[in-house]
């Protein structure tokens, strides 16, 4: 199975569809540091050959850098 961990959800779903895996159950959980209202949904777990994908929202920038928004 391809490695999908850390990929944005839309990219991971596209890769699964390209691998002829459809009817994916997507579950969203809180990010490790709690609720993040903005940011990118990223894959944190893949189960059942890609049929179950768990994702969490992570900020697009790192706090304390010049890119902080």
Residue, then its C-alpha position, 0 to 999 in steps of 0.5 A: x500500500x502506498x504511503x499516504x501519511x501526512x499528505x493533504x486529504x485531497x491528494x490522498x483521496x486522488x491517489x486512492x482513486x488512481x489505485x482503484x480504491x473507492x467508497x472511502x470512509x473519511x474520519x476527521x479527528x482533532x489535531x494533536x494540539x487541539x482544535x485548529x479552525x484553519x489549516x489543511x486536513x492531513x492523513x494521520x491513519x490509513x486502515x483496511x487497505x485504504x478504505x478507512x482514512x483518518x485525518x486531522x487539520x494542521x496549521x499551514x504555518x509554524x508558529x514563531x516563524x516569519x510565515x506566521x499568520 
